[in-house]
Amino acid sequence: MSLSQDIKHKTIELGFDLVGVTDAAPIDAEQAKALARWLESGFAGDMDYMHRNLQKRLSPAKLTEGAQSVIVVGLNYTPVHFHEGRGTRDSRVRGNRLAPAEAGGRGNSGEHRASRIENRPSGRVANYALYEDYHQFVKERLRDLVALLNLLVDAEFKFKICVDSAPLAERALAVRAGLGFIGKNHMLINPELGCQIFLGEIVTSLKLRTDEPIAADCPGCCKCIDACPTGALRGDGQFDAGSCINYLTIEHKGQIRPELAEKIGDRLFGCDECVLVCPYQKDAPACANEQFKFHGDRANLDLHEILNLDAESFGARFGDSPIKRLGLEGLKRNARICLANAARRC
């Protein structure tokens, strides 16, 4: 068995659903130009970090000395409560992807979310935030993978672990590593697991056998574009992050323009509309990683309770959640918007 195959099996044993390898060569020139045009058009909103370290973002080899390969992993986070049953983990690896699991029950739909809080205005939370903070969870398991690599490889090697923190075009690398393709919702889509996938990377000086991109796309389908509440997914293929509800309720730190705030509806933290309508997501198996803590009670949060939180109670309730990154004042801002929208609907 080659070192690359050994790594893949170890990765699946650690609880990941997808794994692939690509080289550390720079991102394709056309993709680099597209990113530059996107930034110049102002579609990044006030995410100033997107403009920094652009050369590093385009060239993973700049992240660690002597980098030759990038190991890309994926973790399915389709919530269990959208299914009557659970997907089951299959230890076999088909090429660079986990062999298809037996999916139980129905695919994702808003009607399968946790029920609303009776007679109390509540705000919806995006699926990814129903789990413990994935940054730490994925990073810890990538550290475990590096420890296993040290046992498999005699020579010393350099590495850098990245989980949505380093300047890295991770979706482009995931495509190159064969984990999926970029859909019209600008998400990585795996034909078997859908588009609710957390990514992590190890940039390493090890020379590994690389994988090929998969042949799949979403021709003729515009469901995500039609479903986007604010039109952030534009018909010309561009993505206006500055008007995306995910960006507005999570990344944006200031006040939200009234015409956009109204379209937020009851979305307290994030938005899943472009994911929920994706045909690839319909039959995606539920997350089967028992170690990845799931908090279904966070799917809908009492808005008045949010407004009554103080710093201590906020930390106690959301200390292990991606919601913590938003901060108490940001969450209260969103709660006030949701309450105003609820009053407008009455």
C-alpha positions as a Markdown table, in Angstrom:
| # | Residue | x | y | z |
|---|---|---|---|---|
| 1 | Met | 0.0 | 0.0 | 0.0 |
| 2 | Ser | 1.4 | 3.4 | -0.9 |
| 3 | Leu | 1.9 | 6.1 | 1.7 |
| 4 | Ser | -0.9 | 8.2 | 0.2 |
| 5 | Gln | -3.4 | 5.2 | 0.6 |
| 6 | Asp | -2.1 | 4.6 | 4.1 |
| 7 | Ile | -2.8 | 8.3 | 4.9 |
| 8 | Lys | -6.3 | 8.0 | 3.5 |
| 9 | His | -7.2 | 5.0 | 5.6 |
| 10 | Lys | -5.8 | 6.6 | 8.7 |
| 11 | Thr | -7.8 | 9.8 | 7.9 |
| 12 | Ile | -11.1 | 7.8 | 7.7 |
| 13 | Glu | -10.3 | 6.0 | 10.9 |
| 14 | Leu | -9.9 | 9.4 | 12.6 |
| 15 | Gly | -13.6 | 10.2 | 11.7 |
| 16 | Phe | -13.3 | 12.2 | 8.5 |
| 17 | Asp | -15.6 | 11.4 | 5.5 |
| 18 | Leu | -13.4 | 12.6 | 2.6 |
| 19 | Val | -9.7 | 12.8 | 2.0 |
| 20 | Gly | -7.7 | 13.6 | -1.1 |
| 21 | Val | -4.2 | 14.8 | -2.0 |
| 22 | Thr | -3.0 | 17.6 | -4.3 |
| 23 | Asp | 0.3 | 19.2 | -5.0 |
| 24 | Ala | 1.4 | 22.5 | -3.5 |
| 25 | Ala | 1.5 | 24.2 | -6.9 |
| 26 | Pro | -0.1 | 27.7 | -7.1 |
| 27 | Ile | -3.8 | 28.0 | -7.8 |
| 28 | Asp | -4.8 | 27.9 | -11.5 |
| 29 | Ala | -4.1 | 31.3 | -13.2 |
| 30 | Glu | -7.7 | 31.8 | -14.3 |
| 31 | Gln | -8.9 | 31.1 | -10.8 |
| 32 | Ala | -6.4 | 33.6 | -9.5 |
| 33 | Lys | -7.6 | 36.2 | -11.9 |
| 34 | Ala | -11.2 | 35.5 | -11.0 |
| 35 | Leu | -10.4 | 36.0 | -7.3 |
| 36 | Ala | -8.6 | 39.3 | -8.1 |
| 37 | Arg | -11.6 | 40.6 | -10.1 |
| 38 | Trp | -14.0 | 39.5 | -7.3 |
| 39 | Leu | -12.0 | 41.5 | -4.7 |
| 40 | Glu | -11.7 | 44.5 | -7.0 |
| 41 | Ser | -15.5 | 44.5 | -7.5 |
| 42 | Gly | -16.0 | 44.9 | -3.8 |
| 43 | Phe | -18.0 | 41.7 | -3.4 |
| 44 | Ala | -16.0 | 40.8 | -0.2 |
| 45 | Gly | -17.8 | 43.3 | 1.9 |
| 46 | Asp | -15.7 | 44.5 | 4.8 |
| 47 | Met | -13.7 | 41.2 | 5.0 |
| 48 | Asp | -10.4 | 43.0 | 4.7 |
| 49 | Tyr | -8.5 | 39.8 | 5.5 |
| 50 | Met | -9.4 | 38.6 | 2.1 |
| 51 | His | -7.1 | 41.3 | 0.6 |
| 52 | Arg | -4.2 | 40.4 | 2.8 |
| 53 | Asn | -1.6 | 37.7 | 2.1 |
| 54 | Leu | -3.1 | 37.3 | -1.4 |
| 55 | Gln | 0.0 | 35.6 | -2.8 |
| 56 | Lys | 0.0 | 33.1 | 0.1 |
| 57 | Arg | -3.7 | 32.4 | -0.5 |
| 58 | Leu | -2.9 | 31.6 | -4.2 |
| 59 | Ser | 0.2 | 29.5 | -3.4 |
| 60 | Pro | 0.0 | 26.9 | -0.6 |
| 61 | Ala | 3.8 | 26.3 | -0.9 |
| 62 | Lys | 4.3 | 29.7 | 0.7 |
| 63 | Leu | 2.8 | 28.4 | 3.9 |
| 64 | Thr | 5.5 | 26.1 | 4.9 |
| 65 | Glu | 9.1 | 25.5 | 3.9 |
| 66 | Gly | 9.7 | 22.9 | 1.2 |
| 67 | Ala | 5.9 | 22.2 | 0.8 |
| 68 | Gln | 5.2 | 19.7 | -1.9 |
| 69 | Ser | 1.7 | 18.3 | -1.1 |
| 70 | Val | -1.6 | 19.3 | 0.5 |
| 71 | Ile | -3.7 | 16.7 | 2.2 |
| 72 | Val | -7.4 | 17.9 | 2.2 |
| 73 | Val | -10.0 | 16.4 | 4.5 |
| 74 | Gly | -13.7 | 16.8 | 4.6 |
| 75 | Leu | -16.2 | 16.2 | 7.5 |
| 76 | Asn | -19.9 | 15.9 | 6.7 |
| 77 | Tyr | -22.1 | 18.0 | 9.0 |
| 78 | Thr | -25.6 | 17.3 | 7.6 |
| 79 | Pro | -27.6 | 17.4 | 10.9 |
| 80 | Val | -29.0 | 14.1 | 12.2 |
| 81 | His | -32.4 | 15.7 | 12.9 |
| 82 | Phe | -33.1 | 16.1 | 9.2 |
| 83 | His | -33.2 | 12.3 | 8.8 |
| 84 | Glu | -35.4 | 9.5 | 10.2 |
| 85 | Gly | -32.2 | 7.4 | 10.5 |
| 86 | Arg | -28.5 | 7.9 | 10.4 |
| 87 | Gly | -25.9 | 7.4 | 7.8 |
| 88 | Thr | -23.4 | 4.6 | 8.7 |
| 89 | Arg | -19.7 | 4.9 | 8.3 |
| 90 | Asp | -18.1 | 2.6 | 5.8 |
| 91 | Ser | -14.4 | 2.1 | 6.3 |
| 92 | Arg | -13.7 | 1.5 | 2.6 |
| 93 | Val | -12.2 | 4.3 | 0.6 |
| 94 | Arg | -13.1 | 4.6 | -3.0 |
| 95 | Gly | -10.2 | 6.4 | -4.6 |
| 96 | Asn | -10.1 | 9.6 | -2.6 |
| 97 | Arg | -13.7 | 9.5 | -1.3 |
| 98 | Leu | -15.4 | 7.5 | 1.4 |
| 99 | Ala | -17.5 | 4.7 | -0.1 |
| 100 | Pro | -21.2 | 5.7 | -0.1 |
| 101 | Ala | -22.9 | 5.2 | 3.3 |
| 102 | Glu | -26.4 | 3.8 | 3.7 |
| 103 | Ala | -28.4 | 7.0 | 4.2 |
| 104 | Gly | -31.4 | 6.7 | 6.4 |
| 105 | Gly | -34.6 | 8.7 | 5.9 |
| 106 | Arg | -35.2 | 11.9 | 4.0 |
| 107 | Gly | -32.9 | 14.6 | 2.9 |
| 108 | Asn | -32.7 | 18.1 | 4.3 |
| 109 | Ser | -35.7 | 20.4 | 4.3 |
| 110 | Gly | -36.6 | 23.3 | 6.5 |
| 111 | Glu | -39.7 | 21.4 | 7.7 |
| 112 | His | -37.5 | 18.9 | 9.5 |
| 113 | Arg | -35.8 | 21.5 | 11.7 |
| 114 | Ala | -36.3 | 21.4 | 15.4 |
| 115 | Ser | -39.8 | 22.7 | 16.2 |
| 116 | Arg | -40.3 | 26.4 | 17.0 |
| 117 | Ile | -40.5 | 27.6 | 20.6 |
| 118 | Glu | -44.2 | 27.7 | 21.4 |
| 119 | Asn | -45.7 | 31.2 | 21.6 |
| 120 | Arg | -42.2 | 32.8 | 21.8 |
| 121 | Pro | -40.4 | 34.5 | 18.9 |
| 122 | Ser | -37.3 | 32.5 | 18.0 |
| 123 | Gly | -34.4 | 32.8 | 15.6 |
| 124 | Arg | -33.0 | 30.1 | 13.3 |
| 125 | Val | -29.4 | 29.0 | 13.6 |
| 126 | Ala | -27.5 | 27.7 | 10.5 |
| 127 | Asn | -26.7 | 24.0 | 10.5 |
| 128 | Tyr | -23.0 | 24.3 | 10.9 |
| 129 | Ala | -23.4 | 26.1 | 14.2 |
| 130 | Leu | -25.5 | 23.3 | 15.7 |
| 131 | Tyr | -22.2 | 21.4 | 16.4 |
| 132 | Glu | -19.3 | 22.2 | 18.6 |
| 133 | Asp | -16.8 | 24.6 | 17.0 |
| 134 | Tyr | -15.5 | 22.7 | 14.0 |
| 135 | His | -12.2 | 24.6 | 13.9 |
| 136 | Gln | -10.9 | 23.0 | 17.1 |
| 137 | Phe | -12.5 | 19.6 | 16.4 |
| 138 | Val | -10.9 | 19.3 | 12.9 |
| 139 | Lys | -7.6 | 20.7 | 14.0 |
| 140 | Glu | -7.2 | 18.2 | 16.9 |
| 141 | Arg | -7.8 | 15.3 | 14.5 |
| 142 | Leu | -5.4 | 16.7 | 11.9 |
| 143 | Arg | -2.8 | 16.8 | 14.7 |
| 144 | Asp | -3.6 | 13.2 | 15.4 |
| 145 | Leu | -3.0 | 12.5 | 11.7 |
| 146 | Val | 0.4 | 14.2 | 11.8 |
| 147 | Ala | 1.3 | 12.1 | 14.8 |
| 148 | Leu | 0.4 | 9.0 | 12.7 |
| 149 | Leu | 2.4 | 10.3 | 9.8 |
| 150 | Asn | 5.4 | 10.5 | 12.1 |
| 151 | Leu | 5.0 | 6.8 | 12.7 |
| 152 | Leu | 4.7 | 6.0 | 9.0 |
| 153 | Val | 7.5 | 8.1 | 7.7 |
| 154 | Asp | 11.1 | 7.6 | 8.8 |
| 155 | Ala | 12.5 | 11.0 | 7.6 |
| 156 | Glu | 11.6 | 14.3 | 9.2 |
| 157 | Phe | 9.1 | 16.5 | 7.4 |
| 158 | Lys | 7.5 | 19.9 | 7.7 |
| 159 | Phe | 3.8 | 20.6 | 7.9 |
| 160 | Lys | 1.2 | 23.3 | 8.6 |
| 161 | Ile | -2.3 | 22.5 | 9.7 |
| 162 | Cys | -5.0 | 24.8 | 8.3 |
| 163 | Val | -8.7 | 24.9 | 9.3 |
| 164 | Asp | -10.3 | 28.0 | 7.8 |
| 165 | Ser | -7.6 | 30.2 | 9.5 |
| 166 | Ala | -4.6 | 30.4 | 7.2 |
| 167 | Pro | -4.7 | 32.3 | 3.9 |
| 168 | Leu | -5.5 | 29.3 | 1.7 |
| 169 | Ala | -7.8 | 28.8 | -1.2 |
| 170 | Glu | -9.2 | 25.7 | 0.4 |
| 171 | Arg | -12.1 | 25.0 | -1.8 |
| 172 | Ala | -10.0 | 25.3 | -4.9 |
| 173 | Leu | -7.5 | 22.8 | -3.3 |
| 174 | Ala | -10.4 | 20.5 | -2.4 |
| 175 | Val | -11.5 | 20.4 | -6.0 |
| 176 | Arg | -8.0 | 19.7 | -7.1 |
| 177 | Ala | -7.8 | 16.9 | -4.6 |
| 178 | Gly | -10.9 | 15.3 | -5.9 |
| 179 | Leu | -13.3 | 16.0 | -3.0 |
| 180 | Gly | -15.9 | 17.6 | -5.1 |
| 181 | Phe | -16.7 | 20.5 | -7.4 |
| 182 | Ile | -17.8 | 24.1 | -6.8 |
| 183 | Gly | -21.5 | 24.6 | -7.3 |
| 184 | Lys | -23.5 | 27.6 | -8.3 |
| 185 | Asn | -24.0 | 28.3 | -4.5 |
| 186 | His | -20.2 | 28.6 | -4.4 |
| 187 | Met | -20.0 | 25.7 | -2.0 |
| 188 | Leu | -17.9 | 22.6 | -2.4 |
| 189 | Ile | -20.3 | 19.8 | -3.5 |
| 190 | Asn | -19.6 | 16.2 | -3.1 |
| 191 | Pro | -22.0 | 14.1 | -5.2 |
| 192 | Glu | -22.5 | 11.6 | -2.3 |
| 193 | Leu | -22.3 | 13.9 | 0.7 |
| 194 | Gly | -23.9 | 17.1 | -0.6 |
| 195 | Cys | -22.5 | 20.5 | 0.3 |
| 196 | Gln | -22.5 | 20.6 | 4.1 |
| 197 | Ile | -18.8 | 19.7 | 4.5 |
| 198 | Phe | -16.2 | 21.2 | 6.8 |
| 199 | Leu | -12.7 | 21.3 | 5.3 |
| 200 | Gly | -9.2 | 21.1 | 6.7 |
| 201 | Glu | -5.7 | 20.8 | 5.2 |
| 202 | Ile | -2.2 | 19.7 | 6.0 |
| 203 | Val | 0.4 | 21.5 | 3.8 |
| 204 | Thr | 3.5 | 19.3 | 4.0 |
| 205 | Ser | 7.0 | 18.8 | 2.6 |
| 206 | Leu | 6.2 | 15.1 | 2.0 |
| 207 | Lys | 5.9 | 14.1 | -1.7 |
| 208 | Leu | 2.6 | 12.2 | -2.0 |
| 209 | Arg | 0.7 | 10.7 | -4.8 |
| 210 | Thr | -1.9 | 13.2 | -5.9 |
| 211 | Asp | -5.6 | 12.6 | -6.9 |
| 212 | Glu | -7.5 | 13.8 | -9.9 |
| 213 | Pro | -10.6 | 16.2 | -9.8 |
| 214 | Ile | -13.9 | 14.4 | -10.2 |
| 215 | Ala | -16.1 | 14.9 | -13.3 |
| 216 | Ala | -19.3 | 16.4 | -11.9 |
| 217 | Asp | -21.2 | 19.7 | -11.9 |
| 218 | Cys | -24.7 | 21.1 | -11.7 |
| 219 | Pro | -25.7 | 22.1 | -15.3 |
| 220 | Gly | -29.2 | 23.5 | -15.9 |
| 221 | Cys | -30.0 | 23.9 | -12.2 |
| 222 | Cys | -30.4 | 27.3 | -10.6 |
| 223 | Lys | -32.3 | 26.4 | -7.5 |
| 224 | Cys | -29.7 | 27.9 | -5.1 |
| 225 | Ile | -29.7 | 31.2 | -7.1 |
| 226 | Asp | -33.5 | 31.4 | -7.0 |
| 227 | Ala | -33.6 | 30.6 | -3.3 |
| 228 | Cys | -31.1 | 33.2 | -2.1 |
| 229 | Pro | -33.1 | 35.7 | 0.0 |
| 230 | Thr | -31.0 | 38.7 | -0.9 |
| 231 | Gly | -29.8 | 37.9 | -4.4 |
| 232 | Ala | -26.2 | 37.4 | -3.2 |
| 233 | Leu | -25.9 | 34.5 | -5.7 |
| 234 | Arg | -26.1 | 36.5 | -8.9 |
| 235 | Gly | -27.3 | 35.2 | -12.2 |
| 236 | Asp | -24.0 | 36.0 | -13.8 |
| 237 | Gly | -22.2 | 33.5 | -11.5 |
| 238 | Gln | -20.7 | 36.1 | -9.2 |
| 239 | Phe | -21.2 | 35.9 | -5.5 |
| 240 | Asp | -21.8 | 39.2 | -3.6 |
| 241 | Ala | -20.7 | 38.2 | -0.1 |
| 242 | Gly | -21.6 | 41.7 | 1.1 |
| 243 | Ser | -25.3 | 40.9 | 0.8 |
| 244 | Cys | -25.2 | 37.3 | 1.9 |
| 245 | Ile | -27.1 | 36.6 | 5.1 |
| 246 | Asn | -24.2 | 34.3 | 6.3 |
| 247 | Tyr | -21.9 | 37.3 | 6.0 |
| 248 | Leu | -24.3 | 39.9 | 7.4 |
| 249 | Thr | -25.2 | 37.9 | 10.5 |
| 250 | Ile | -21.7 | 36.4 | 11.2 |
| 251 | Glu | -18.9 | 38.4 | 9.6 |
| 252 | His | -20.3 | 42.0 | 9.4 |
| 253 | Lys | -19.6 | 43.9 | 12.5 |
| 254 | Gly | -21.6 | 47.1 | 12.0 |
| 255 | Gln | -25.2 | 48.0 | 11.5 |
| 256 | Ile | -27.1 | 46.2 | 8.7 |
| 257 | Arg | -28.8 | 48.2 | 6.0 |
| 258 | Pro | -32.6 | 48.2 | 6.5 |
| 259 | Glu | -33.4 | 46.7 | 3.1 |
| 260 | Leu | -31.1 | 43.8 | 3.9 |
| 261 | Ala | -32.1 | 43.5 | 7.5 |
| 262 | Glu | -35.7 | 42.9 | 6.4 |
| 263 | Lys | -34.7 | 40.0 | 4.2 |
| 264 | Ile | -32.9 | 38.3 | 7.1 |
| 265 | Gly | -36.3 | 37.3 | 8.4 |
| 266 | Asp | -35.9 | 35.0 | 11.4 |
| 267 | Arg | -32.3 | 33.9 | 10.7 |
| 268 | Leu | -30.5 | 34.7 | 13.9 |
| 269 | Phe | -27.1 | 33.2 | 12.8 |
| 270 | Gly | -26.3 | 32.3 | 9.3 |
| 271 | Cys | -28.4 | 31.0 | 6.4 |
| 272 | Asp | -28.9 | 27.6 | 4.8 |
| 273 | Glu | -31.3 | 28.4 | 1.9 |
| 274 | Cys | -28.8 | 27.7 | -0.9 |
| 275 | Val | -27.9 | 24.4 | 0.7 |
| 276 | Leu | -31.4 | 23.2 | 1.5 |
| 277 | Val | -32.5 | 23.4 | -2.1 |
| 278 | Cys | -29.5 | 21.7 | -3.6 |
| 279 | Pro | -30.4 | 18.4 | -5.3 |
| 280 | Tyr | -27.1 | 16.9 | -4.2 |
| 281 | Gln | -28.1 | 17.6 | -0.6 |
| 282 | Lys | -31.5 | 15.9 | -0.8 |
| 283 | Asp | -30.3 | 12.4 | -0.1 |
| 284 | Ala | -27.0 | 13.2 | 1.7 |
| 285 | Pro | -26.4 | 11.0 | 4.7 |
| 286 | Ala | -26.5 | 12.5 | 8.2 |
| 287 | Cys | -23.2 | 13.2 | 10.0 |
| 288 | Ala | -22.2 | 9.8 | 11.6 |
| 289 | Asn | -19.3 | 11.0 | 13.7 |
| 290 | Glu | -20.4 | 10.3 | 17.3 |
| 291 | Gln | -17.5 | 12.4 | 18.7 |
| 292 | Phe | -18.6 | 15.6 | 16.9 |
| 293 | Lys | -20.9 | 17.1 | 19.5 |
| 294 | Phe | -24.3 | 18.1 | 18.2 |
| 295 | His | -26.6 | 20.5 | 19.9 |
| 296 | Gly | -30.0 | 20.2 | 18.3 |
| 297 | Asp | -31.5 | 22.5 | 20.9 |
| 298 | Arg | -29.7 | 25.4 | 19.3 |
| 299 | Ala | -31.6 | 25.1 | 16.0 |
| 300 | Asn | -34.1 | 27.8 | 17.2 |
| 301 | Leu | -33.2 | 30.2 | 20.0 |
| 302 | Asp | -35.6 | 32.3 | 22.1 |
| 303 | Leu | -34.9 | 35.9 | 21.0 |
| 304 | His | -35.9 | 37.5 | 24.3 |
| 305 | Glu | -33.6 | 35.1 | 26.1 |
| 306 | Ile | -30.8 | 36.2 | 23.8 |
| 307 | Leu | -31.4 | 39.9 | 24.6 |
| 308 | Asn | -31.3 | 39.1 | 28.3 |
| 309 | Leu | -27.9 | 37.4 | 28.2 |
| 310 | Asp | -24.8 | 39.0 | 29.8 |
| 311 | Ala | -21.2 | 38.2 | 29.0 |
| 312 | Glu | -21.0 | 35.4 | 31.6 |
| 313 | Ser | -24.2 | 33.6 | 30.5 |
| 314 | Phe | -23.3 | 34.1 | 26.8 |
| 315 | Gly | -19.9 | 32.4 | 27.4 |
| 316 | Ala | -21.5 | 29.6 | 29.4 |
| 317 | Arg | -24.1 | 28.9 | 26.7 |
| 318 | Phe | -22.0 | 29.3 | 23.6 |
| 319 | Gly | -18.4 | 28.8 | 24.7 |
| 320 | Asp | -18.1 | 25.6 | 22.5 |
| 321 | Ser | -20.0 | 27.0 | 19.6 |
| 322 | Pro | -19.1 | 28.9 | 16.4 |
| 323 | Ile | -21.6 | 31.5 | 17.7 |
| 324 | Lys | -19.0 | 32.6 | 20.3 |
| 325 | Arg | -17.0 | 34.2 | 17.5 |
| 326 | Leu | -19.8 | 36.6 | 16.7 |
| 327 | Gly | -19.8 | 37.9 | 20.2 |
| 328 | Leu | -22.7 | 38.9 | 22.5 |
| 329 | Glu | -23.4 | 42.3 | 21.0 |
| 330 | Gly | -23.4 | 40.9 | 17.4 |
| 331 | Leu | -25.9 | 38.2 | 18.5 |
| 332 | Lys | -28.1 | 40.7 | 20.2 |
| 333 | Arg | -28.0 | 42.9 | 17.1 |
| 334 | Asn | -29.3 | 39.9 | 15.1 |
| 335 | Ala | -32.0 | 39.1 | 17.7 |
| 336 | Arg | -33.3 | 42.7 | 17.4 |
| 337 | Ile | -33.5 | 42.4 | 13.7 |
| 338 | Cys | -35.4 | 39.1 | 13.9 |
| 339 | Leu | -37.8 | 40.6 | 16.4 |
| 340 | Ala | -38.4 | 43.6 | 14.2 |
| 341 | Asn | -39.1 | 41.3 | 11.3 |
| 342 | Ala | -41.5 | 39.2 | 13.4 |
| 343 | Ala | -43.4 | 42.3 | 14.4 |
| 344 | Arg | -43.6 | 43.4 | 10.8 |
| 345 | Arg | -45.2 | 40.1 | 9.8 |
| 346 | Cys | -47.9 | 40.4 | 12.5 |
